[in-house]
Amino acid sequence: MTRPEFDDLCAEHPGAVLSGPGELDAWKVGGKMFACFGHEEKRSVNTEHVAVKCPDTDTAAMLIDAGAAKKAPYFHRSWVQLDLPTLEEDEAQHRIAISYDTIRRGLSKSVREAL
């Protein structure tokens, strides 16, 4: 999956906004991040990845144990890291939806209703 393809999937969600220049490169809803991009260079291999939120730490641990995701460095244990080059579209769509829904549920009622 490419970054533009991932961005297109994120943009389908109501109220989803890509953070502007000079900010963290992330998708947000109601001002709260639901997908955050990173880039890693190891031994001349470029890997772009994205961190997404799981509903709980048990789900994140299960995805990590199953090899479907990695621990997202610097994030809470309920976030996981997905490698974009190997990410399938249906899995990306599913992970984005769960992350978006998890973050949206945590927003105040007035913010949710305004989306």
VMD Tcl script that builds the backbone (N, CA, C; Angstrom):
set m [mol new atoms 345]
animate dup $m
set s [atomselect $m all]
$s set {name element resname resid chain x y z} {
  {N N MET 1 A 0.852 -1.177 0.000}
  {CA C MET 1 A 0.000 0.000 0.000}
  {C C MET 1 A 0.894 1.236 0.000}
  {N N THR 2 A 0.467 2.232 -0.736}
  {CA C THR 2 A 1.217 3.481 -0.777}
  {C C THR 2 A 0.620 4.483 0.200}
  {N N ARG 3 A 1.377 5.504 0.505}
  {CA C ARG 3 A 0.887 6.551 1.398}
  {C C ARG 3 A -0.344 7.238 0.810}
  {N N PRO 4 A -0.359 7.613 -0.474}
  {CA C PRO 4 A -1.578 8.223 -1.023}
  {C C PRO 4 A -2.814 7.317 -0.932}
  {N N GLU 5 A -2.631 6.022 -1.106}
  {CA C GLU 5 A -3.757 5.084 -0.974}
  {C C GLU 5 A -4.262 5.058 0.469}
  {N N PHE 6 A -3.329 5.061 1.429}
  {CA C PHE 6 A -3.707 5.081 2.841}
  {C C PHE 6 A -4.436 6.386 3.167}
  {N N ASP 7 A -3.914 7.508 2.659}
  {CA C ASP 7 A -4.560 8.800 2.877}
  {C C ASP 7 A -5.987 8.801 2.338}
  {N N ASP 8 A -6.196 8.215 1.169}
  {CA C ASP 8 A -7.539 8.154 0.585}
  {C C ASP 8 A -8.505 7.395 1.493}
  {N N LEU 9 A -8.045 6.303 2.094}
  {CA C LEU 9 A -8.898 5.529 3.005}
  {C C LEU 9 A -9.245 6.336 4.255}
  {N N CYS 10 A -8.278 7.076 4.779}
  {CA C CYS 10 A -8.528 7.908 5.963}
  {C C CYS 10 A -9.519 9.022 5.653}
  {N N ALA 11 A -9.375 9.619 4.484}
  {CA C ALA 11 A -10.209 10.754 4.097}
  {C C ALA 11 A -11.681 10.390 3.949}
  {N N GLU 12 A -11.996 9.115 3.810}
  {CA C GLU 12 A -13.384 8.670 3.660}
  {C C GLU 12 A -14.203 8.840 4.937}
  {N N HIS 13 A -13.552 9.007 6.077}
  {CA C HIS 13 A -14.256 9.072 7.363}
  {C C HIS 13 A -14.700 10.502 7.677}
  {N N PRO 14 A -15.939 10.658 8.160}
  {CA C PRO 14 A -16.471 11.994 8.454}
  {C C PRO 14 A -15.601 12.760 9.446}
  {N N GLY 15 A -15.262 13.993 9.084}
  {CA C GLY 15 A -14.486 14.852 9.970}
  {C C GLY 15 A -13.007 14.556 10.008}
  {N N ALA 16 A -12.525 13.592 9.215}
  {CA C ALA 16 A -11.096 13.256 9.205}
  {C C ALA 16 A -10.313 14.365 8.512}
  {N N VAL 17 A -9.223 14.800 9.161}
  {CA C VAL 17 A -8.415 15.905 8.658}
  {C C VAL 17 A -6.944 15.517 8.739}
  {N N LEU 18 A -6.208 15.752 7.666}
  {CA C LEU 18 A -4.763 15.540 7.658}
  {C C LEU 18 A -4.119 16.773 8.266}
  {N N SER 19 A -3.250 16.578 9.259}
  {CA C SER 19 A -2.616 17.719 9.922}
  {C C SER 19 A -1.814 18.531 8.921}
  {N N GLY 20 A -1.772 19.826 9.152}
  {CA C GLY 20 A -1.129 20.751 8.215}
  {C C GLY 20 A 0.378 20.760 8.307}
  {N N PRO 21 A 1.008 21.514 7.400}
  {CA C PRO 21 A 2.475 21.621 7.402}
  {C C PRO 21 A 2.981 22.164 8.735}
  {N N GLY 22 A 4.103 21.639 9.151}
  {CA C GLY 22 A 4.702 22.080 10.403}
  {C C GLY 22 A 4.191 21.350 11.626}
  {N N GLU 23 A 3.184 20.517 11.437}
  {CA C GLU 23 A 2.640 19.726 12.537}
  {C C GLU 23 A 3.063 18.277 12.360}
  {N N LEU 24 A 2.709 17.456 13.318}
  {CA C LEU 24 A 2.917 16.022 13.205}
  {C C LEU 24 A 2.153 15.513 11.991}
  {N N ASP 25 A 2.756 14.635 11.229}
  {CA C ASP 25 A 2.124 14.097 10.022}
  {C C ASP 25 A 1.111 13.028 10.446}
  {N N ALA 26 A -0.151 13.448 10.601}
  {CA C ALA 26 A -1.150 12.539 11.164}
  {C C ALA 26 A -2.542 12.883 10.663}
  {N N TRP 27 A -3.421 11.874 10.721}
  {CA C TRP 27 A -4.847 12.064 10.471}
  {C C TRP 27 A -5.533 12.231 11.821}
  {N N LYS 28 A -6.460 13.185 11.890}
  {CA C LYS 28 A -7.148 13.482 13.141}
  {C C LYS 28 A -8.655 13.560 12.913}
  {N N VAL 29 A -9.383 13.327 13.991}
  {CA C VAL 29 A -10.819 13.551 14.018}
  {C C VAL 29 A -11.119 14.296 15.308}
  {N N GLY 30 A -11.833 15.406 15.207}
  {CA C GLY 30 A -12.128 16.212 16.384}
  {C C GLY 30 A -10.877 16.693 17.095}
  {N N GLY 31 A -9.786 16.868 16.353}
  {CA C GLY 31 A -8.523 17.329 16.937}
  {C C GLY 31 A -7.692 16.233 17.574}
  {N N LYS 32 A -8.172 14.997 17.550}
  {CA C LYS 32 A -7.458 13.862 18.150}
  {C C LYS 32 A -6.925 12.940 17.054}
  {N N MET 33 A -5.708 12.499 17.212}
  {CA C MET 33 A -5.028 11.680 16.221}
  {C C MET 33 A -5.563 10.245 16.192}
  {N N PHE 34 A -5.805 9.731 14.968}
  {CA C PHE 34 A -6.168 8.318 14.833}
  {C C PHE 34 A -5.201 7.548 13.928}
  {N N ALA 35 A -4.310 8.243 13.233}
  {CA C ALA 35 A -3.259 7.598 12.439}
  {C C ALA 35 A -2.073 8.554 12.361}
  {N N CYS 36 A -0.882 8.039 12.649}
  {CA C CYS 36 A 0.313 8.867 12.677}
  {C C CYS 36 A 1.415 8.195 11.866}
  {N N PHE 37 A 2.025 8.948 10.966}
  {CA C PHE 37 A 3.027 8.403 10.051}
  {C C PHE 37 A 4.439 8.544 10.591}
  {N N GLY 38 A 5.278 7.599 10.198}
  {CA C GLY 38 A 6.692 7.624 10.529}
  {C C GLY 38 A 7.493 7.099 9.363}
  {N N HIS 39 A 8.776 7.324 9.421}
  {CA C HIS 39 A 9.669 6.883 8.351}
  {C C HIS 39 A 10.938 6.370 9.010}
  {N N GLU 40 A 11.440 5.266 8.517}
  {CA C GLU 40 A 12.612 4.641 9.120}
  {C C GLU 40 A 13.590 4.250 8.017}
  {N N GLU 41 A 14.845 4.560 8.244}
  {CA C GLU 41 A 15.883 4.139 7.296}
  {C C GLU 41 A 16.853 3.224 8.031}
  {N N LYS 42 A 16.918 1.991 7.586}
  {CA C LYS 42 A 17.837 1.017 8.160}
  {C C LYS 42 A 18.606 0.357 7.033}
  {N N ARG 43 A 19.901 0.496 7.068}
  {CA C ARG 43 A 20.765 -0.163 6.078}
  {C C ARG 43 A 20.256 0.038 4.656}
  {N N SER 44 A 20.047 1.275 4.317}
  {CA C SER 44 A 19.610 1.710 2.987}
  {C C SER 44 A 18.242 1.160 2.566}
  {N N VAL 45 A 17.435 0.739 3.531}
  {CA C VAL 45 A 16.063 0.298 3.241}
  {C C VAL 45 A 15.116 1.319 3.855}
  {N N ASN 46 A 14.322 1.958 3.014}
  {CA C ASN 46 A 13.352 2.933 3.495}
  {C C ASN 46 A 12.029 2.231 3.782}
  {N N THR 47 A 11.506 2.448 4.961}
  {CA C THR 47 A 10.231 1.856 5.332}
  {C C THR 47 A 9.336 2.943 5.891}
  {N N GLU 48 A 8.192 3.135 5.266}
  {CA C GLU 48 A 7.219 4.069 5.807}
  {C C GLU 48 A 6.201 3.251 6.592}
  {N N HIS 49 A 5.852 3.740 7.761}
  {CA C HIS 49 A 4.891 3.028 8.580}
  {C C HIS 49 A 3.897 4.009 9.187}
  {N N VAL 50 A 2.846 3.442 9.746}
  {CA C VAL 50 A 1.796 4.244 10.346}
  {C C VAL 50 A 1.395 3.591 11.674}
  {N N ALA 51 A 1.128 4.419 12.661}
  {CA C ALA 51 A 0.635 3.930 13.952}
  {C C ALA 51 A -0.868 4.180 14.006}
  {N N VAL 52 A -1.609 3.171 14.448}
  {CA C VAL 52 A -3.054 3.278 14.603}
  {C C VAL 52 A -3.451 2.766 15.980}
  {N N LYS 53 A -4.578 3.246 16.473}
  {CA C LYS 53 A -5.043 2.874 17.810}
  {C C LYS 53 A -5.938 1.647 17.749}
  {N N CYS 54 A -5.745 0.769 18.702}
  {CA C CYS 54 A -6.617 -0.396 18.890}
  {C C CYS 54 A -7.589 -0.067 20.022}
  {N N PRO 55 A -8.689 -0.792 20.119}
  {CA C PRO 55 A -9.654 -0.507 21.181}
  {C C PRO 55 A -9.098 -0.730 22.591}
  {N N ASP 56 A -8.082 -1.608 22.708}
  {CA C ASP 56 A -7.508 -1.890 24.024}
  {C C ASP 56 A -6.113 -2.513 23.858}
  {N N THR 57 A -5.415 -2.656 24.966}
  {CA C THR 57 A -4.057 -3.201 24.932}
  {C C THR 57 A -4.045 -4.686 24.576}
  {N N ASP 58 A -5.104 -5.415 24.923}
  {CA C ASP 58 A -5.164 -6.839 24.587}
  {C C ASP 58 A -5.221 -7.056 23.076}
  {N N THR 59 A -5.997 -6.232 22.392}
  {CA C THR 59 A -6.079 -6.334 20.931}
  {C C THR 59 A -4.729 -6.007 20.307}
  {N N ALA 60 A -4.095 -4.954 20.798}
  {CA C ALA 60 A -2.775 -4.579 20.281}
  {C C ALA 60 A -1.773 -5.710 20.500}
  {N N ALA 61 A -1.772 -6.300 21.673}
  {CA C ALA 61 A -0.846 -7.393 21.983}
  {C C ALA 61 A -1.119 -8.606 21.084}
  {N N MET 62 A -2.388 -8.894 20.819}
  {CA C MET 62 A -2.743 -10.013 19.951}
  {C C MET 62 A -2.227 -9.780 18.530}
  {N N LEU 63 A -2.391 -8.566 18.016}
  {CA C LEU 63 A -1.897 -8.244 16.667}
  {C C LEU 63 A -0.374 -8.347 16.590}
  {N N ILE 64 A 0.300 -7.905 17.628}
  {CA C ILE 64 A 1.764 -7.983 17.681}
  {C C ILE 64 A 2.210 -9.436 17.761}
  {N N ASP 65 A 1.578 -10.205 18.639}
  {CA C ASP 65 A 1.924 -11.627 18.787}
  {C C ASP 65 A 1.672 -12.415 17.502}
  {N N ALA 66 A 0.627 -12.047 16.755}
  {CA C ALA 66 A 0.288 -12.735 15.516}
  {C C ALA 66 A 1.174 -12.299 14.345}
  {N N GLY 67 A 1.984 -11.280 14.564}
  {CA C GLY 67 A 2.869 -10.780 13.505}
  {C C GLY 67 A 2.167 -9.859 12.519}
  {N N ALA 68 A 0.942 -9.448 12.833}
  {CA C ALA 68 A 0.190 -8.556 11.952}
  {C C ALA 68 A 0.567 -7.095 12.149}
  {N N ALA 69 A 1.243 -6.805 13.249}
  {CA C ALA 69 A 1.644 -5.434 13.567}
  {C C ALA 69 A 2.885 -5.485 14.459}
  {N N LYS 70 A 3.445 -4.317 14.689}
  {CA C LYS 70 A 4.591 -4.184 15.594}
  {C C LYS 70 A 4.223 -3.226 16.709}
  {N N LYS 71 A 5.005 -3.242 17.762}
  {CA C LYS 71 A 4.818 -2.271 18.843}
  {C C LYS 71 A 5.124 -0.889 18.271}
  {N N ALA 72 A 4.267 0.060 18.534}
  {CA C ALA 72 A 4.472 1.427 18.047}
  {C C ALA 72 A 5.363 2.175 19.041}
  {N N PRO 73 A 6.612 2.463 18.659}
  {CA C PRO 73 A 7.521 3.151 19.567}
  {C C PRO 73 A 6.963 4.514 19.978}
  {N N TYR 74 A 7.136 4.848 21.243}
  {CA C TYR 74 A 6.744 6.148 21.809}
  {C C TYR 74 A 5.237 6.326 21.973}
  {N N PHE 75 A 4.451 5.310 21.683}
  {CA C PHE 75 A 3.007 5.385 21.833}
  {C C PHE 75 A 2.557 4.479 22.977}
  {N N HIS 76 A 1.355 4.733 23.469}
  {CA C HIS 76 A 0.733 3.877 24.478}
  {C C HIS 76 A 0.617 2.458 23.917}
  {N N ARG 77 A 0.533 1.480 24.788}
  {CA C ARG 77 A 0.474 0.061 24.378}
  {C C ARG 77 A -0.761 -0.293 23.566}
  {N N SER 78 A -1.760 0.593 23.516}
  {CA C SER 78 A -2.953 0.324 22.714}
  {C C SER 78 A -2.775 0.748 21.252}
  {N N TRP 79 A -1.606 1.277 20.900}
  {CA C TRP 79 A -1.292 1.651 19.524}
  {C C TRP 79 A -0.365 0.608 18.926}
  {N N VAL 80 A -0.530 0.354 17.617}
  {CA C VAL 80 A 0.354 -0.568 16.909}
  {C C VAL 80 A 0.911 0.110 15.658}
  {N N GLN 81 A 2.016 -0.424 15.183}
  {CA C GLN 81 A 2.654 0.089 13.978}
  {C C GLN 81 A 2.439 -0.884 12.823}
  {N N LEU 82 A 2.030 -0.346 11.680}
  {CA C LEU 82 A 1.817 -1.136 10.464}
  {C C LEU 82 A 2.796 -0.645 9.401}
  {N N ASP 83 A 3.419 -1.554 8.683}
  {CA C ASP 83 A 4.335 -1.182 7.604}
  {C C ASP 83 A 3.540 -0.994 6.326}
  {N N LEU 84 A 3.578 0.206 5.768}
  {CA C LEU 84 A 2.787 0.505 4.577}
  {C C LEU 84 A 3.124 -0.370 3.369}
  {N N PRO 85 A 4.402 -0.614 3.062}
  {CA C PRO 85 A 4.679 -1.389 1.842}
  {C C PRO 85 A 4.057 -2.789 1.825}
  {N N THR 86 A 3.875 -3.394 2.984}
  {CA C THR 86 A 3.339 -4.760 3.033}
  {C C THR 86 A 1.870 -4.808 3.452}
  {N N LEU 87 A 1.276 -3.665 3.728}
  {CA C LEU 87 A -0.097 -3.598 4.224}
  {C C LEU 87 A -1.094 -3.803 3.086}
  {N N GLU 88 A -2.007 -4.744 3.269}
  {CA C GLU 88 A -3.058 -5.013 2.281}
  {C C GLU 88 A -4.198 -4.005 2.472}
  {N N GLU 89 A -4.881 -3.690 1.387}
  {CA C GLU 89 A -5.929 -2.667 1.434}
  {C C GLU 89 A -7.053 -3.008 2.410}
  {N N ASP 90 A -7.524 -4.262 2.403}
  {CA C ASP 90 A -8.624 -4.622 3.301}
  {C C ASP 90 A -8.208 -4.527 4.771}
  {N N GLU 91 A -6.975 -4.901 5.078}
  {CA C GLU 91 A -6.476 -4.778 6.455}
  {C C GLU 91 A -6.332 -3.310 6.836}
  {N N ALA 92 A -5.826 -2.496 5.924}
  {CA C ALA 92 A -5.680 -1.057 6.183}
  {C C ALA 92 A -7.045 -0.436 6.451}
  {N N GLN 93 A -8.014 -0.762 5.622}
  {CA C GLN 93 A -9.362 -0.234 5.775}
  {C C GLN 93 A -9.937 -0.609 7.144}
  {N N HIS 94 A -9.737 -1.846 7.546}
  {CA C HIS 94 A -10.228 -2.336 8.838}
  {C C HIS 94 A -9.536 -1.629 10.008}
  {N N ARG 95 A -8.224 -1.544 9.971}
  {CA C ARG 95 A -7.453 -0.913 11.054}
  {C C ARG 95 A -7.768 0.576 11.164}
  {N N ILE 96 A -7.915 1.256 10.030}
  {CA C ILE 96 A -8.266 2.681 10.043}
  {C C ILE 96 A -9.632 2.871 10.678}
  {N N ALA 97 A -10.610 2.050 10.272}
  {CA C ALA 97 A -11.970 2.169 10.805}
  {C C ALA 97 A -11.995 1.964 12.314}
  {N N ILE 98 A -11.268 0.976 12.795}
  {CA C ILE 98 A -11.238 0.715 14.237}
  {C C ILE 98 A -10.569 1.867 14.982}
  {N N SER 99 A -9.451 2.343 14.467}
  {CA C SER 99 A -8.754 3.448 15.109}
  {C C SER 99 A -9.627 4.700 15.127}
  {N N TYR 100 A -10.206 5.025 13.984}
  {CA C TYR 100 A -11.089 6.189 13.873}
  {C C TYR 100 A -12.259 6.074 14.855}
  {N N ASP 101 A -12.946 4.928 14.855}
  {CA C ASP 101 A -14.100 4.729 15.742}
  {C C ASP 101 A -13.703 4.811 17.210}
  {N N THR 102 A -12.549 4.247 17.557}
  {CA C THR 102 A -12.075 4.274 18.945}
  {C C THR 102 A -11.829 5.712 19.394}
  {N N ILE 103 A -11.170 6.493 18.556}
  {CA C ILE 103 A -10.894 7.885 18.907}
  {C C ILE 103 A -12.184 8.698 18.920}
  {N N ARG 104 A -13.033 8.493 17.926}
  {CA C ARG 104 A -14.274 9.256 17.848}
  {C C ARG 104 A -15.165 9.013 19.072}
  {N N ARG 105 A -15.228 7.772 19.535}
  {CA C ARG 105 A -16.039 7.457 20.728}
  {C C ARG 105 A -15.576 8.242 21.951}
  {N N GLY 106 A -14.285 8.575 22.003}
  {CA C GLY 106 A -13.740 9.299 23.146}
  {C C GLY 106 A -13.961 10.801 23.097}
  {N N LEU 107 A -14.476 11.301 21.984}
  {CA C LEU 107 A -14.738 12.736 21.858}
  {C C LEU 107 A -16.001 13.114 22.617}
  {N N SER 108 A -16.106 14.372 22.984}
  {CA C SER 108 A -17.319 14.825 23.661}
  {C C SER 108 A -18.507 14.740 22.710}
  {N N LYS 109 A -19.681 14.658 23.266}
  {CA C LYS 109 A -20.903 14.521 22.464}
  {C C LYS 109 A -21.057 15.699 21.515}
  {N N SER 110 A -20.760 16.890 21.956}
  {CA C SER 110 A -20.912 18.066 21.101}
  {C C SER 110 A -19.955 18.035 19.918}
  {N N VAL 111 A -18.725 17.540 20.128}
  {CA C VAL 111 A -17.754 17.440 19.034}
  {C C VAL 111 A -18.190 16.347 18.068}
  {N N ARG 112 A -18.632 15.207 18.588}
  {CA C ARG 112 A -19.109 14.115 17.717}
  {C C ARG 112 A -20.268 14.569 16.842}
  {N N GLU 113 A -21.211 15.302 17.439}
  {CA C GLU 113 A -22.386 15.753 16.697}
  {C C GLU 113 A -22.027 16.788 15.631}
  {N N ALA 114 A -20.947 17.513 15.829}
  {CA C ALA 114 A -20.522 18.534 14.859}
  {C C ALA 114 A -19.800 17.938 13.653}
  {N N LEU 115 A -19.415 16.676 13.732}
  {CA C LEU 115 A -18.661 16.066 12.615}
  {C C LEU 115 A -19.546 15.744 11.431}
}
mol reanalyze $m
mol bondsrecalc $m
mol representation Tube
mol addrep $m
